Structures are given as structure tokens and as C-alpha cells.
């Protein structure tokens, strides 16, 4: 008997976020039975905007989802970069048709809830995937002769389910991660994200089309259309301690406006529009740690949560799901070896992109001479050359 368990036993995925849903679809396409568990009673619309760059869109296209996502996506022509100290536009990064022609797939801005809903609808319509809510994986027990046994908590009852593998896609605060020896917990970065979305008609016309990125010492701001251009997503990222009891909380608008008190008037006016702000502590998980252990594999934020300064958190989860499935044909004989091969293939790329995110966290918040040098380089750069800097990220497709 091969050590992948009996053919009828499923792969269990912990976490029905973007990574978990994509992994369920990708692994089901390989012929596996899937049980997808999430501790939430219902998968509510949470989060804010995110970017789906061509590398992520290549996976979603392979799953046949781009057409379903298109009504909710927005493709900016440019990312405009501004100095929040002077109010001057420093540079433009060409996006839109340029990136689609260069890499074969679009660069989209989309609300996280819309992406999750489209993925969930496809999961629910796919035979061979069972979604269990209010269920949390507690442990995985192995035997040299029998299939693995997944221990889970379902409402108030502890149950067990035979399976052939466990995928931890349960996010930055993953409980599956503790089943992988040697992996460290998430660390608070010292930065906080303030987030809000507003109807696009509520904002000045000049902010309704392109993506915009503002630099200032110890803080930066991004805003861009989502939901097919019907709403504007606004995110302020600041260096700040975290004192709340949970890792997300409602934010006080007056506190936010005080942080941005010396920014240009047009930015402050934009920040007054949302009635409600939420804030998140930005935490990371080192990609250098182990992602796999026996028949357990971590993907996405559970393995390598990264700061949002390269906008690749969702993209890396989506890529992980596709590559993991490539290593898991239906007749796979040695799941631990397949998981180790997955980790070897993915680790260098993810560590590289996580490193860029950490570097950008410093670069975006420069002050003084360092900010002057950064701004000078941007002023002298051509829009197409700034976009081409990320060819190694955006040009990735499944199979690489």
C-alpha cells in the first residue's frame, strides 16, 4: 500500500480564505476529494482592496475564473506616485494594456470580498469538494498502516476524519502552523494599516481612475478603484504601536486625521470622506521557516505572511495553491516527498518577494536625504521602465 492513504480518503484544507479556496479547486482538478474546513460560522465579506497582478491572474485563468471576476475588477492605466511633503507627482508606472500585452494577463484591483465570493461560488458548484463551516482542525495523527486521522472541533463536538493529507491555509494566525516543528509565530511589524472604502461618486473626479501612491516620512497612503470602478479603496499605512486586544479594530477618524495633519489638503479632504475606518496590525511570518512536515503543508499567510508593500500576499497564496496541486497528481505515491518538492520549488521566490516587501517598507517611509535620493530616481525614471522592474514577479505562470 502506498503511503498516500486509500484513494477514497480526502485531502483536508484548513481555512477557506483565498489560498484555501484556490487550493481546493486546484487539487480537485487533479482528482482529489477535498474537505475544506473553516472555523467561521459563515464566510462573511471582510477585508479591503487587493491587487491581482498577471502572475495571480494566470492561475485564476487556468481555473476558468477570469470571466467571473471581470465585473468586479478594475484595471488602472497608471500607478501615480506622489510626494506627500510637497504634493508633487514624482512618477508614473505604466499598467493597463502595457502589462497585459507584456505578460499575457491583466493587472487588476479588486475587493477581497468579491474575489473570495467568486472562488466560494465555484467551490460550492464543484462536485468532490465538501465545505464544513464552524470546524477547526486541532491535530493530525499518523499510523504506519492506516490513513491519517484529522482531529477537529465542530461547534461543541470534537470529531475525527480519515484523510491522506492536511493543508494549512488558515492565515497569519494559523493553528495548523504549530503542527510543523520549527516554524515561528507571526510577528508584529510595528506598522498599522487604516482601511476604508467609499462610493466612487463621493470622491473628486481626479481620484476615480488611476491607482495613487503617496510617500511621507513614517507613513504612506494608497488609494485605487475597486468593484469595477464603483468604489474607492483607501489604505493609510503608518508606523505605530498596537494596543488593542485583537489584531483588527475600529479606528477613530480624528486619530487618523491627526497622523496625516501635515499632508496636502487634498489628501486630508479625501480622508474625511469615509464615515468608518478599520485598522489592522501588520504582521509577518518568515518564509525561511519550514512549510511542510510529513503529510502537512502550509500555504499562503500560514507559511509566509508578508507586509503589503509589494501587494503580493494574495498572489503568493494563489501561486502556492497552483504549484502544490502540480506536485499532487491523483496517483501520488509519496505525499511527504511531494510536499517537500513543493516547498523547494516555492521557497526562493517567496523569500525574494518577501524581501522586496520589507525593503519597500523602509523605502516608502524615508525622510531627509534618503527621501530626496528616492524621489530623484523616480523623477528620472520612465513609466515603462518602472513597470518592467517587476517582470520577474508579474511574468510568472503555472509550471515555472
C-alpha positions as CSV (number, residue, x, y, z in Angstrom):
1,X,0.0,0.0,0.0
2,X,1.4,3.4,-0.9
3,X,1.7,6.0,1.9
4,X,-0.8,8.4,0.4
5,X,-3.7,6.5,2.1
6,X,-6.6,4.9,0.4
7,X,-7.9,6.6,-2.7
8,X,-11.2,7.4,-1.2
9,X,-9.8,9.5,1.7
10,X,-9.8,13.2,1.2
11,X,-7.3,16.0,1.5
12,X,-8.3,18.3,4.3
13,X,-7.7,22.0,3.9
14,X,-7.8,24.2,7.0
15,X,-9.0,27.7,6.1
16,X,-11.5,28.9,3.4
17,X,-9.8,32.2,2.5
18,X,-8.3,33.0,-0.8
19,X,-5.5,30.4,-0.6
20,X,-7.7,27.6,0.8
21,X,-10.4,28.1,-1.8
22,X,-7.9,28.2,-4.6
23,X,-6.1,25.1,-3.3
24,X,-9.4,23.3,-3.1
25,X,-10.2,24.0,-6.8
26,X,-6.6,23.2,-7.9
27,X,-6.4,19.9,-6.0
28,X,-9.8,18.9,-7.1
29,X,-8.8,19.4,-10.7
30,X,-6.1,16.8,-10.0
31,X,-8.8,14.3,-9.0
32,X,-8.6,14.5,-5.2
33,X,-11.6,14.5,-2.9
34,X,-11.4,17.7,-0.8
35,X,-12.8,18.6,2.7
36,X,-12.5,22.4,3.3
37,X,-12.8,23.4,6.9
38,X,-13.2,26.9,8.3
39,X,-13.8,27.9,11.9
40,X,-16.2,30.8,10.9
41,X,-19.9,30.1,11.0
42,X,-20.3,31.9,7.7
43,X,-17.8,33.3,5.2
44,X,-18.6,37.0,5.5
45,X,-17.3,39.8,3.3
46,X,-14.2,41.0,5.1
47,X,-11.1,42.9,4.2
48,X,-10.5,45.6,1.7
49,X,-8.9,46.0,-1.7
50,X,-6.0,44.0,-3.1
51,X,-4.1,43.6,-6.4
52,X,-4.3,40.7,-8.7
53,X,-1.2,41.0,-10.8
54,X,-0.6,39.0,-14.0
55,X,1.1,36.1,-12.1
56,X,-2.1,35.6,-10.0
57,X,-4.4,36.1,-12.9
58,X,-2.6,33.3,-14.8
59,X,-3.6,30.8,-12.1
60,X,-7.2,32.1,-12.0
61,X,-7.4,31.9,-15.8
62,X,-6.2,28.2,-15.5
63,X,-9.2,27.6,-13.2
64,X,-11.6,29.4,-15.6
65,X,-12.4,32.2,-13.2
66,X,-11.2,35.4,-15.0
67,X,-14.6,35.9,-16.8
68,X,-16.5,35.6,-13.5
69,X,-14.1,38.1,-11.8
70,X,-14.0,40.7,-14.6
71,X,-17.2,42.6,-13.5
72,X,-15.7,43.2,-10.1
73,X,-12.2,44.1,-11.2
74,X,-10.6,47.4,-12.2
75,X,-7.5,47.8,-14.4
76,X,-5.7,51.1,-13.8
77,X,-3.8,52.7,-16.7
78,X,-1.1,54.0,-14.2
79,X,0.1,54.0,-10.7
80,X,0.8,57.6,-9.9
81,X,3.5,58.2,-7.2
82,X,3.3,61.4,-5.2
83,X,5.4,63.3,-2.6
84,X,3.1,63.9,0.4
85,X,5.5,66.5,1.6
86,X,5.4,68.7,-1.5
87,X,2.2,67.5,-3.2
88,X,4.3,66.9,-6.4
89,X,3.7,64.0,-8.7
90,X,7.0,62.1,-8.8
91,X,6.5,59.4,-11.3
92,X,4.0,57.2,-13.1
93,X,4.2,53.4,-13.5
94,X,2.5,52.2,-16.7
95,X,-0.1,49.5,-16.1
96,X,-3.2,48.5,-18.0
97,X,-2.7,47.5,-21.6
98,X,1.1,47.6,-21.3
99,X,1.2,44.9,-18.6
100,X,-1.4,42.7,-20.3
101,X,0.4,42.8,-23.5
102,X,3.8,42.2,-21.8
103,X,2.7,39.3,-19.6
104,X,-0.5,38.0,-21.2
105,X,-2.7,38.7,-18.3
106,X,-4.3,41.8,-16.7
107,X,-3.3,43.7,-13.6
108,X,-6.5,44.1,-11.6
109,X,-7.5,45.9,-8.5
110,X,-10.4,44.1,-6.7
111,X,-12.1,43.9,-3.4
112,X,-11.1,40.9,-1.3
113,X,-14.7,40.0,-0.6
114,X,-15.5,39.9,-4.3
115,X,-12.6,37.6,-5.0
116,X,-13.5,35.3,-2.1
117,X,-17.1,35.2,-3.2
118,X,-16.3,34.2,-6.8
119,X,-14.0,31.5,-5.5
120,X,-16.5,30.3,-3.0
121,X,-19.3,30.1,-5.6
122,X,-17.1,27.9,-7.8
123,X,-16.2,25.7,-4.8
124,X,-19.8,25.2,-3.9
125,X,-20.6,24.3,-7.5
126,X,-17.8,21.7,-7.8
127,X,-18.5,18.1,-7.0
128,X,-15.9,16.4,-4.8
129,X,-15.4,19.5,-2.5
130,X,-17.1,19.5,0.8
131,X,-17.2,22.8,2.8
132,X,-17.6,22.5,6.5
133,X,-18.0,25.7,8.5
134,X,-17.7,26.1,12.3
135,X,-15.0,23.4,12.0
136,X,-11.4,23.9,13.2
137,X,-8.5,21.5,12.8
138,X,-6.9,20.6,16.1
139,X,-4.4,17.8,15.3
140,X,-3.3,15.2,12.8
141,X,-2.5,11.7,13.9
142,X,-0.5,9.2,11.8
143,X,-0.2,5.5,11.7
144,X,2.2,3.3,9.7
145,X,-0.7,1.2,8.4
146,X,-3.9,3.2,8.5
147,X,-4.8,6.6,6.9
148,X,-4.1,9.7,8.8
149,X,-6.7,10.9,11.3
150,X,-7.6,14.6,11.4
151,X,-8.9,15.7,14.8
152,X,-11.2,18.7,14.5
153,X,-13.6,20.8,16.6
154,X,-17.1,21.1,15.1
155,X,-19.3,23.5,17.1
156,X,-19.1,22.0,20.6
157,X,-18.1,18.5,19.5
158,X,-14.7,17.0,18.8
159,X,-14.6,14.7,15.8
160,X,-12.2,12.9,13.6
161,X,-11.9,12.2,9.9
162,X,-9.6,9.9,8.0
163,X,-7.6,11.7,5.3
164,X,-4.4,11.4,3.3
165,X,-3.0,15.0,3.8
166,X,-3.6,18.3,5.6
167,X,-3.1,21.7,4.0
168,X,-2.8,24.6,6.4
169,X,-4.3,27.7,4.7
170,X,-5.6,29.3,7.9
171,X,-3.8,32.6,7.6
172,X,-1.3,34.7,9.6
173,X,-2.6,33.4,12.9
174,X,-2.6,29.8,11.7
175,X,-3.1,27.0,14.2
176,X,-2.0,24.4,11.7
177,X,1.4,26.0,11.7
178,X,2.1,24.7,15.2
179,X,1.9,21.1,13.8
180,X,5.0,21.9,11.7
181,X,8.1,21.8,14.1
182,X,10.4,24.7,13.9
183,X,8.1,27.2,12.4
184,X,7.9,30.6,14.3
185,X,4.7,32.5,15.1
186,X,3.7,35.7,13.4
187,X,5.5,38.9,14.4
188,X,4.0,42.4,14.6
189,X,5.9,44.7,12.2
190,X,5.5,48.0,14.1
191,X,3.1,49.2,11.3
192,X,-0.6,49.6,11.2
193,X,-3.0,49.8,8.2
194,X,-6.0,52.1,8.3
195,X,-8.6,51.0,5.7
196,X,-11.8,52.3,4.2
197,X,-13.9,52.1,1.1
198,X,-16.3,54.7,-0.2
199,X,-18.6,55.1,-3.3
200,X,-16.6,56.4,-6.2
201,X,-19.0,59.3,-6.7
202,X,-18.1,60.6,-3.3
203,X,-14.5,61.4,-4.2
204,X,-13.1,64.1,-6.5
205,X,-13.0,63.1,-10.2
206,X,-9.2,63.2,-10.3
207,X,-9.0,60.2,-7.9
208,X,-11.6,58.0,-9.8
209,X,-9.4,56.2,-12.3
210,X,-5.7,55.5,-11.6
211,X,-4.0,54.0,-8.6
212,X,-2.2,56.5,-6.4
213,X,0.7,56.1,-4.0
214,X,1.8,58.8,-1.6
215,X,5.2,58.8,0.2
216,X,5.9,60.6,3.5
217,X,8.2,60.1,6.4
218,X,7.0,57.2,8.6
219,X,3.7,56.8,6.6
220,X,2.4,56.3,3.1
221,X,-1.1,56.2,1.5
222,X,-2.6,54.2,-1.4
223,X,-6.0,54.6,-3.0
224,X,-7.5,53.0,-6.1
225,X,-10.8,51.9,-7.5
226,X,-12.3,48.5,-6.8
227,X,-15.6,46.8,-7.6
228,X,-15.5,47.5,-11.3
229,X,-14.7,51.2,-10.5
230,X,-17.7,51.7,-8.3
231,X,-15.8,52.2,-5.1
232,X,-12.5,53.7,-4.0
233,X,-10.3,51.7,-1.6
234,X,-8.2,53.9,0.7
235,X,-5.3,52.5,2.9
236,X,-3.1,54.5,5.1
237,X,0.0,52.6,6.4
238,X,1.8,54.1,9.4
239,X,4.5,53.3,11.9
240,X,2.6,52.9,15.2
241,X,2.4,50.7,18.2
242,X,-0.6,48.3,18.7
243,X,-2.5,48.5,21.9
244,X,-5.8,46.8,21.0
245,X,-6.7,43.4,22.4
246,X,-7.4,42.0,18.9
247,X,-5.4,42.3,15.7
248,X,-8.1,44.3,13.9
249,X,-10.3,47.0,15.3
250,X,-12.4,50.0,14.5
251,X,-10.3,53.2,14.1
252,X,-11.0,56.7,15.2
253,X,-11.2,59.1,12.3
254,X,-9.8,62.0,14.3
255,X,-6.8,60.0,15.3
256,X,-6.2,59.2,11.7
257,X,-6.5,62.8,10.6
258,X,-4.1,63.8,13.3
259,X,-1.5,61.3,11.9
260,X,-1.9,62.9,8.5
261,X,-2.2,66.5,9.7
262,X,0.8,67.9,7.7
263,X,-0.2,66.2,4.5
264,X,-1.6,68.1,1.5
265,X,-5.1,69.5,1.9
266,X,-6.4,67.4,-1.0
267,X,-5.3,64.2,0.8
268,X,-6.8,65.2,4.1
269,X,-10.0,66.1,2.4
270,X,-10.1,62.6,0.9
271,X,-9.5,61.0,4.3
272,X,-12.5,62.9,5.8
273,X,-14.9,61.2,3.3
274,X,-15.2,57.7,4.9
275,X,-17.5,57.6,7.9
276,X,-16.0,54.3,9.2
277,X,-12.4,53.3,9.3
278,X,-10.9,49.9,10.4
279,X,-7.3,49.3,11.3
280,X,-5.2,46.1,11.2
281,X,-1.9,45.3,12.8
282,X,0.5,44.3,10.0
283,X,2.2,41.1,10.9
284,X,4.6,38.8,9.0
285,X,5.7,35.2,9.1
286,X,9.3,34.4,8.0
287,X,9.3,32.5,4.7
288,X,12.6,30.9,5.8
289,X,10.8,28.7,8.3
290,X,9.7,25.1,7.4
291,X,6.4,24.9,5.4
292,X,6.0,21.1,5.5
293,X,6.1,18.2,7.9
294,X,5.2,14.7,6.8
295,X,1.7,14.9,5.2
296,X,1.2,18.5,6.4
297,X,1.9,21.5,4.2
298,X,1.4,25.2,4.8
299,X,0.5,27.7,2.1
300,X,-0.1,31.4,1.9
301,X,0.0,33.5,5.0
302,X,0.2,30.4,7.2
303,X,3.6,29.8,5.7
304,X,4.9,33.2,4.8
305,X,2.6,36.2,5.7
306,X,4.2,39.3,4.2
307,X,3.8,43.0,4.6
308,X,1.6,44.6,1.8
309,X,4.4,46.8,0.4
310,X,4.7,44.7,-2.8
311,X,0.9,43.8,-2.9
312,X,1.7,40.1,-3.4
313,X,0.2,38.5,-0.3
314,X,-2.9,37.2,-2.2
315,X,-0.8,36.5,-5.3
316,X,1.6,34.2,-3.4
317,X,-1.3,32.3,-1.8
318,X,-2.8,31.7,-5.3
319,X,0.6,30.7,-6.7
320,X,1.2,28.3,-3.8
321,X,-2.1,26.6,-4.4
322,X,-1.3,26.0,-8.1
323,X,2.2,24.7,-7.5
324,X,1.1,22.4,-4.7
325,X,-1.5,20.9,-7.0
326,X,1.1,20.3,-9.7
327,X,3.1,18.2,-7.2
328,X,-0.1,16.2,-6.2
329,X,-1.4,14.1,-9.1
330,X,-4.2,11.8,-8.1
331,X,-2.0,8.8,-8.1
332,X,0.8,10.4,-6.0
333,X,2.7,7.7,-4.1
334,X,4.6,9.7,-1.6
335,X,2.8,12.8,-0.3
336,X,5.6,13.9,2.2
337,X,8.1,13.9,-0.7
338,X,5.6,15.8,-2.9
339,X,5.2,18.4,-0.2
340,X,9.0,18.7,0.2
341,X,9.3,19.2,-3.5
342,X,6.6,21.9,-3.4
343,X,8.5,23.7,-0.7
344,X,11.8,23.6,-2.5
345,X,10.2,25.0,-5.7
346,X,8.4,27.8,-4.0
347,X,10.7,29.0,-1.2
348,X,13.3,31.0,-3.1
349,X,10.6,33.0,-5.0
350,X,8.6,33.7,-1.9
351,X,11.6,34.7,0.2
352,X,12.7,37.0,-2.7
353,X,9.3,38.8,-2.8
354,X,9.0,38.9,1.0
355,X,12.4,40.6,1.0
356,X,11.3,43.2,-1.5
357,X,8.3,43.9,0.7
358,X,10.5,44.5,3.7
359,X,12.8,46.8,1.7
360,X,9.8,48.8,0.4
361,X,8.6,49.2,3.9
362,X,11.8,51.2,4.6
363,X,12.0,53.0,1.2
364,X,8.4,54.2,1.2
365,X,8.9,55.9,4.6
366,X,12.2,57.6,4.0
367,X,12.8,61.1,5.3
368,X,15.5,63.7,4.7
369,X,18.4,62.9,2.3
370,X,17.2,59.3,1.7
371,X,13.8,60.6,0.6
372,X,15.4,63.2,-1.7
373,X,17.5,60.5,-3.4
374,X,14.5,58.2,-3.8
375,X,12.4,61.0,-5.3
376,X,15.2,62.0,-7.7
377,X,15.4,58.5,-9.0
378,X,11.7,58.3,-9.5
379,X,11.6,61.7,-11.4
380,X,14.2,60.4,-13.8
381,X,12.5,57.1,-14.5
382,X,10.3,56.3,-17.4
383,X,6.8,54.9,-16.8
384,X,7.5,51.7,-18.8
385,X,10.9,51.1,-17.1
386,X,9.3,51.3,-13.6
387,X,6.8,48.7,-14.7
388,X,9.4,46.4,-16.2
389,X,11.3,46.3,-12.9
390,X,8.8,43.7,-11.8
391,X,8.9,41.4,-14.8
392,X,10.3,38.5,-12.6
393,X,7.2,38.8,-10.4
394,X,4.5,39.6,-12.9
395,X,5.8,37.3,-15.6
396,X,5.4,34.1,-13.6
397,X,2.9,31.5,-14.8
398,X,1.9,28.0,-13.5
399,X,4.5,25.5,-14.4
400,X,7.5,27.7,-13.7
